Amino acid sequence: MVTNYIEEKEYFVMEKRKIFLLPGDGVGIEVMRETEKIIHYMRDSLGYNFVCEKGRVGGAAYNVCRRPISEEDISRALSADAVLLGAVGGPEWETVPYHLRPEAGLLRLRKSLQLFANLRPVICYPSLVNSSSLKSSLIRGLDIMIVRELTGGIYFGEPKKIMDLGEGQTRAIDTQVYETYEIERIAHVAFKLARLRRCHVTSMDKRNVMRTGFLWNQTVTSIHAAHYNEEIRLKHILADAGAMELVRKPQQFDVIVTDNLFGDILSDMAAALTGSLGLLPSASLGDHNEAKGTWCRAIYEPVHGSAPDIAGKGIVNPIAMIASLAMCFRYSFGMNKEAFELEKAISTVLDDGLRTKDIYSEGTQKVSTREMGEAILSQFKKGIS
């Protein structure tokens, strides 16, 4: 984020970086196209040693190999320094078997790359303060980082099945499971991020009715007491109460850490505070290289989905995908200056009044996906050269 630029180390332009591109389905193809232009400019005009490969995931993969992602592309993702992903899914694949649905490709990627930490920054650009459904006074200067545990919980717990009970009755089972180490490592991520921000972490769970919530609360408290008590403030709040507080007084939050299910729901709700899902990026991170200060494996993707209703119309907002590239620069490559300049370019273009359809208002200039992408690239060129 622009407000959190910290230049920690020099980046050597000639260091080789392999980026694996997975445009996916729907508008993912369009927003990835604009993001590629920035990568190509940095490679071809500035000498950054980016090596790009492109693969398929989601419905695009299913149409070719009858799987949501091929084993070949899983291998390519594992060998990449970072993965950029557009979006997956759409009505075309609603009737495919559950384990072959487009979203299963994304879950497979996360599990294969062991990406346990999902970072979703929720920021309000100054020029868009009136785009939110909330009063401008509640969201002006909004800057929240939601840290979601990504490979545990109810999405991966077993057993997970549907049972025929006979006499017209069916039972569906999903299992919420967490082990101590899963909670410990996501807590460390949240506390370390808070060090670079406002030193405040809010942990959200449902310890009043869920045993996993009790373990979550107990473990986060223990990690805080042992490692971060003197520098980071910790607050616990029930997830449902936290949802209410997010729409009542969102500025009270700095870093929010929560489990897979609640993180999925709360981050989408928080994203809506900014006025559009088309504005917000995300990063899914695995192991951290302490020596380099970067993350060994990661996927960067917009929060929004494939939006099949507007796919191919040239009106989707590419900002979330481009901002995801900025997160890639920061967390995978240690390129803090480049991340800052790209985020600043986004903010400048919005300040200049350019708007895609989702954020358009009277008095601003409506532009296409391509026009927004090219305007951001133009501003980025001015800052990075």
C-alpha positions as CSV (number, residue, x, y, z in Angstrom):
1,M,0.0,0.0,0.0
2,V,1.2,3.5,-0.7
3,T,1.0,4.6,2.9
4,N,3.2,1.6,4.0
5,Y,6.2,2.0,1.8
6,I,9.3,1.0,3.6
7,E,12.5,0.8,1.6
8,E,14.3,-2.1,3.4
9,K,16.9,-3.3,0.9
10,E,18.3,-2.8,-2.6
11,Y,16.9,-4.8,-5.5
12,F,19.2,-6.1,-8.2
13,V,17.5,-5.6,-11.5
14,M,19.3,-8.4,-13.2
15,E,18.2,-11.1,-10.8
16,K,16.1,-13.6,-12.6
17,R,12.4,-13.8,-11.5
18,K,10.1,-16.4,-12.9
19,I,6.4,-15.4,-13.0
20,F,3.7,-17.9,-13.8
21,L,0.6,-16.3,-15.2
22,L,-2.8,-18.0,-14.8
23,P,-5.5,-15.7,-16.4
24,G,-8.3,-18.2,-15.6
25,D,-11.8,-17.5,-16.7
26,G,-14.1,-14.6,-17.5
27,V,-12.7,-11.1,-16.7
28,G,-9.6,-12.8,-15.4
29,I,-8.3,-12.8,-18.9
30,E,-8.9,-9.1,-19.4
31,V,-7.4,-7.9,-16.1
32,M,-4.3,-10.1,-16.6
33,R,-3.8,-8.6,-20.1
34,E,-3.4,-5.1,-18.5
35,T,-1.1,-6.4,-15.8
36,E,1.1,-8.2,-18.4
37,K,1.7,-4.8,-20.1
38,I,3.5,-3.6,-16.9
39,I,5.6,-6.7,-16.6
40,H,6.6,-6.5,-20.3
41,Y,7.5,-2.8,-20.0
42,M,9.8,-3.5,-17.0
43,R,11.4,-6.4,-18.8
44,D,11.7,-5.0,-22.3
45,S,12.4,-1.3,-21.5
46,L,14.0,-1.3,-18.1
47,G,16.0,-4.6,-18.1
48,Y,14.2,-6.4,-15.3
49,N,14.9,-10.1,-15.8
50,F,11.4,-11.4,-15.7
51,V,10.7,-14.7,-17.2
52,C,7.0,-15.3,-17.8
53,E,5.1,-18.5,-18.5
54,K,1.4,-18.9,-19.0
55,G,-0.9,-21.7,-18.0
56,R,-4.6,-22.6,-17.5
57,V,-6.7,-22.9,-14.3
58,G,-10.4,-23.3,-13.6
59,G,-12.9,-23.7,-16.4
60,A,-10.2,-22.8,-19.0
61,A,-8.2,-25.9,-17.8
62,Y,-11.3,-28.1,-17.6
63,N,-12.2,-27.4,-21.2
64,V,-8.8,-28.6,-22.3
65,C,-7.9,-31.5,-20.0
66,R,-11.1,-32.2,-18.0
67,R,-9.4,-31.1,-14.8
68,P,-9.4,-27.7,-13.1
69,I,-5.6,-27.6,-13.4
70,S,-3.2,-30.0,-15.0
71,E,-0.3,-31.7,-13.3
72,E,2.1,-29.9,-15.6
73,D,0.8,-26.5,-14.5
74,I,1.0,-27.5,-10.9
75,S,4.7,-28.3,-11.5
76,R,5.2,-25.0,-13.3
77,A,3.6,-23.1,-10.3
78,L,5.9,-24.9,-7.9
79,S,9.0,-23.9,-9.8
80,A,7.9,-20.2,-10.2
81,D,9.0,-17.4,-7.9
82,A,5.4,-16.1,-7.9
83,V,2.1,-16.9,-9.5
84,L,-0.3,-14.3,-10.8
85,L,-3.9,-15.5,-11.1
86,G,-6.9,-13.7,-12.7
87,A,-10.2,-15.4,-11.6
88,V,-12.0,-18.8,-12.0
89,G,-15.5,-20.0,-12.5
90,G,-18.7,-19.3,-14.3
91,P,-22.1,-20.7,-15.2
92,E,-20.6,-22.8,-18.1
93,W,-19.1,-25.2,-15.5
94,E,-21.9,-25.3,-12.9
95,T,-22.9,-28.9,-13.8
96,V,-19.4,-30.4,-13.7
97,P,-18.6,-32.9,-10.8
98,Y,-17.9,-31.2,-7.5
99,H,-14.2,-32.2,-7.3
100,L,-13.6,-30.9,-10.9
101,R,-15.3,-27.5,-10.5
102,P,-13.1,-24.5,-11.4
103,E,-12.7,-23.4,-7.8
104,A,-11.1,-26.8,-7.0
105,G,-8.2,-25.8,-9.2
106,L,-7.5,-22.8,-7.0
107,L,-7.8,-24.9,-3.8
108,R,-5.4,-27.4,-5.3
109,L,-2.9,-24.7,-6.1
110,R,-3.0,-23.3,-2.6
111,K,-2.6,-26.7,-1.0
112,S,0.2,-27.8,-3.4
113,L,2.2,-24.6,-2.8
114,Q,1.4,-24.8,0.9
115,L,0.1,-21.2,1.0
116,F,-1.3,-20.8,4.5
117,A,-1.5,-17.0,4.8
118,N,-3.9,-14.9,2.8
119,L,-3.4,-11.2,3.0
120,R,-6.2,-8.9,1.9
121,P,-5.5,-5.2,2.3
122,V,-8.6,-3.0,2.5
123,I,-7.8,0.6,1.7
124,C,-9.9,3.6,0.7
125,Y,-8.3,5.7,-2.0
126,P,-8.8,9.4,-1.1
127,S,-10.5,10.2,-4.4
128,L,-13.0,7.4,-3.9
129,V,-14.1,8.2,-0.4
130,N,-17.7,8.9,-1.6
131,S,-18.0,5.6,-3.4
132,S,-18.7,3.6,-0.3
133,S,-22.1,2.9,1.0
134,L,-20.9,4.1,4.4
135,K,-20.5,7.8,5.4
136,S,-17.2,9.3,4.2
137,S,-16.3,10.1,7.7
138,L,-16.3,6.4,8.6
139,I,-14.0,5.2,5.8
140,R,-11.7,8.2,5.0
141,G,-8.1,7.0,5.5
142,L,-9.3,3.3,5.9
143,D,-6.3,1.0,5.9
144,I,-6.9,-2.6,7.2
145,M,-4.9,-5.7,6.6
146,I,-7.0,-8.9,6.9
147,V,-4.9,-12.0,7.5
148,R,-6.8,-15.2,6.7
149,E,-5.6,-18.7,7.5
150,L,-5.9,-20.5,4.1
151,T,-5.2,-24.2,4.2
152,G,-7.0,-25.4,7.3
153,G,-10.5,-25.2,8.7
154,I,-13.8,-26.2,7.2
155,Y,-12.7,-26.0,3.6
156,F,-10.2,-28.8,4.0
157,G,-11.4,-30.7,7.0
158,E,-12.5,-34.3,6.8
159,P,-15.0,-35.9,6.6
160,K,-16.6,-33.9,3.9
161,K,-19.5,-35.7,2.2
162,I,-23.1,-36.0,1.4
163,M,-25.0,-39.0,2.7
164,D,-28.3,-40.4,1.5
165,L,-30.3,-41.3,4.6
166,G,-33.3,-42.7,2.8
167,E,-36.9,-41.7,2.8
168,G,-36.0,-38.5,0.9
169,Q,-33.6,-37.3,3.5
170,T,-29.9,-36.2,2.9
171,R,-27.2,-35.3,5.3
172,A,-24.3,-33.0,4.3
173,I,-21.1,-32.9,6.4
174,D,-18.3,-30.4,6.5
175,T,-15.7,-30.6,9.2
176,Q,-14.0,-27.7,10.9
177,V,-10.5,-28.8,12.0
178,Y,-7.5,-26.8,13.3
179,E,-4.2,-27.9,14.8
180,T,-2.0,-25.7,17.0
181,Y,0.8,-25.3,14.5
182,E,-1.7,-23.9,11.9
183,I,-2.9,-21.2,14.2
184,E,0.6,-20.4,15.5
185,R,2.1,-19.7,12.0
186,I,-0.8,-17.5,10.9
187,A,-0.6,-15.6,14.2
188,H,3.1,-14.9,13.6
189,V,2.4,-13.5,10.2
190,A,-0.3,-11.2,11.6
191,F,1.9,-9.9,14.4
192,K,4.9,-9.4,12.1
193,L,2.8,-7.4,9.7
194,A,1.5,-5.3,12.6
195,R,5.0,-4.3,13.4
196,L,5.2,-2.5,10.0
197,R,1.8,-0.8,10.5
198,R,0.1,0.5,13.6
199,C,1.0,-2.4,16.0
200,H,-2.5,-3.5,16.7
201,V,-3.9,-7.0,16.0
202,T,-7.6,-8.1,16.3
203,S,-8.2,-11.8,16.4
204,M,-11.7,-13.0,15.4
205,D,-13.2,-16.4,16.2
206,K,-16.3,-18.1,17.6
207,R,-14.9,-19.5,20.8
208,N,-18.3,-19.3,22.5
209,V,-19.8,-22.1,20.4
210,M,-16.9,-23.8,18.6
211,R,-14.0,-25.8,20.0
212,T,-11.8,-24.7,17.2
213,G,-12.6,-21.1,18.2
214,F,-11.5,-21.9,21.7
215,L,-8.2,-23.3,20.5
216,W,-7.7,-20.4,18.1
217,N,-8.2,-17.9,20.9
218,Q,-5.9,-19.8,23.3
219,T,-3.1,-20.2,20.7
220,V,-3.1,-16.6,19.5
221,T,-3.0,-15.4,23.1
222,S,-0.1,-17.7,23.8
223,I,1.9,-16.5,20.8
224,H,1.3,-12.9,21.6
225,A,2.4,-13.3,25.2
226,A,5.6,-15.2,24.3
227,H,6.8,-13.1,21.4
228,Y,5.0,-9.8,20.9
229,N,3.4,-8.6,24.2
230,E,5.7,-5.6,24.6
231,E,5.2,-4.1,21.1
232,I,1.8,-5.3,19.7
233,R,-1.6,-4.7,21.2
234,L,-3.9,-7.7,20.9
235,K,-7.7,-7.7,21.0
236,H,-10.1,-10.6,20.8
237,I,-13.6,-10.3,19.4
238,L,-16.2,-12.8,18.3
239,A,-16.4,-13.0,14.5
240,D,-20.1,-12.0,14.3
241,A,-19.5,-9.0,16.5
242,G,-16.4,-8.2,14.4
243,A,-18.6,-8.2,11.3
244,M,-20.9,-5.6,12.9
245,E,-17.9,-3.5,14.0
246,L,-16.5,-3.6,10.4
247,V,-19.5,-1.7,9.1
248,R,-20.1,0.4,12.3
249,K,-16.6,1.7,12.9
250,P,-14.1,0.2,10.4
251,Q,-11.3,2.6,11.2
252,Q,-10.7,1.0,14.6
253,F,-9.0,-2.0,12.9
254,D,-5.4,-2.3,11.8
255,V,-4.6,-6.1,11.3
256,I,-7.3,-8.7,11.6
257,V,-6.4,-12.3,11.9
258,T,-9.0,-15.1,11.5
259,D,-9.7,-18.6,10.2
260,N,-10.4,-19.7,6.7
261,L,-14.2,-19.5,6.7
262,F,-14.5,-16.3,8.7
263,G,-11.7,-14.7,6.7
264,D,-13.4,-15.5,3.4
265,I,-16.6,-13.8,4.5
266,L,-15.2,-10.9,6.5
267,S,-12.7,-9.9,3.8
268,D,-15.3,-9.7,1.1
269,M,-17.5,-7.7,3.4
270,A,-14.7,-5.3,4.2
271,A,-13.8,-5.0,0.6
272,A,-17.3,-3.7,-0.1
273,L,-16.5,-0.8,2.3
274,T,-14.2,0.7,-0.4
275,G,-17.0,0.9,-3.0
276,S,-16.0,-1.9,-5.3
277,L,-14.4,-5.4,-5.3
278,G,-12.6,-4.3,-8.4
279,L,-10.2,-2.3,-6.3
280,L,-8.7,-4.8,-3.9
281,P,-5.8,-7.2,-4.3
282,S,-4.7,-10.2,-2.3
283,A,-1.7,-12.3,-1.6
284,S,-1.6,-16.0,-0.6
285,L,1.8,-16.8,1.0
286,G,3.8,-19.8,2.1
287,D,7.1,-20.1,3.8
288,H,9.1,-17.0,4.6
289,N,12.8,-16.7,3.6
290,E,14.1,-14.8,6.7
291,A,17.5,-14.1,5.1
292,K,16.0,-12.4,2.0
293,G,12.9,-11.1,3.7
294,T,10.7,-12.5,1.0
295,W,8.2,-15.3,0.6
296,C,9.3,-18.5,-1.1
297,R,6.0,-19.3,-2.8
298,A,3.0,-17.1,-3.4
299,I,-0.2,-16.5,-5.5
300,Y,-1.3,-13.0,-6.2
301,E,-4.9,-12.4,-7.3
302,P,-7.7,-9.8,-7.2
303,V,-10.4,-10.3,-4.6
304,H,-13.2,-10.2,-7.2
305,G,-14.4,-13.2,-9.2
306,S,-14.7,-14.0,-12.9
307,A,-17.8,-11.8,-13.3
308,P,-19.1,-13.7,-16.3
309,D,-21.9,-11.1,-16.8
310,I,-19.4,-8.5,-17.9
311,A,-16.7,-10.7,-19.3
312,G,-15.5,-9.6,-22.8
313,K,-17.2,-6.2,-22.6
314,G,-14.0,-4.3,-21.8
315,I,-15.5,-2.6,-18.8
316,V,-14.0,-4.6,-15.9
317,N,-11.8,-2.7,-13.4
318,P,-8.2,-3.9,-13.7
319,I,-6.9,-2.1,-10.6
320,A,-7.2,-5.1,-8.2
321,M,-5.1,-7.3,-10.5
322,I,-2.5,-4.5,-11.0
323,A,-2.4,-3.9,-7.3
324,S,-1.9,-7.6,-6.8
325,L,1.3,-7.3,-9.0
326,A,2.4,-4.5,-6.6
327,M,2.0,-7.0,-3.7
328,C,4.0,-9.5,-5.7
329,F,6.9,-7.0,-6.1
330,R,6.8,-6.3,-2.3
331,Y,6.4,-9.8,-0.8
332,S,8.0,-12.2,-3.3
333,F,10.7,-10.0,-4.9
334,G,11.6,-7.5,-2.2
335,M,11.0,-4.7,-4.7
336,N,9.6,-2.1,-2.3
337,K,10.3,0.9,-4.5
338,E,8.6,-0.7,-7.5
339,A,5.6,-1.7,-5.4
340,F,5.3,1.9,-4.1
341,E,5.5,3.4,-7.5
342,L,2.9,1.1,-9.0
343,E,0.5,1.8,-6.1
344,K,1.2,5.5,-6.4
345,A,0.4,5.3,-10.1
346,I,-3.0,3.8,-9.3
347,S,-3.8,6.5,-6.8
348,T,-2.7,9.3,-9.2
349,V,-4.9,8.0,-12.0
350,L,-7.9,7.9,-9.7
351,D,-7.1,11.4,-8.5
352,D,-7.1,12.5,-12.1
353,G,-10.8,11.3,-12.3
354,L,-10.5,8.2,-14.4
355,R,-13.1,5.6,-13.6
356,T,-14.2,2.2,-14.9
357,K,-17.9,1.5,-14.8
358,D,-18.0,0.0,-11.3
359,I,-16.7,3.2,-9.7
360,Y,-18.0,5.8,-12.1
361,S,-19.9,8.8,-10.8
362,E,-21.1,12.1,-12.3
363,G,-18.2,14.5,-13.0
364,T,-15.6,11.8,-13.6
365,Q,-14.3,10.3,-16.8
366,K,-15.6,6.8,-17.7
367,V,-12.9,4.6,-19.3
368,S,-12.5,1.1,-20.5
369,T,-10.4,-1.7,-19.0
370,R,-7.7,-1.0,-21.5
371,E,-7.8,2.7,-21.0
372,M,-7.5,2.4,-17.2
373,G,-4.6,-0.1,-17.6
374,E,-2.7,2.1,-20.0
375,A,-3.2,5.2,-17.8
376,I,-1.7,3.4,-14.8
377,L,1.2,2.2,-16.9
378,S,1.8,5.7,-18.2
379,Q,2.0,7.1,-14.6
380,F,4.1,4.2,-13.5
381,K,6.6,4.9,-16.3
382,K,7.0,8.5,-14.9
383,G,7.7,7.3,-11.4
384,I,9.9,4.3,-12.1
385,S,12.2,5.7,-14.8
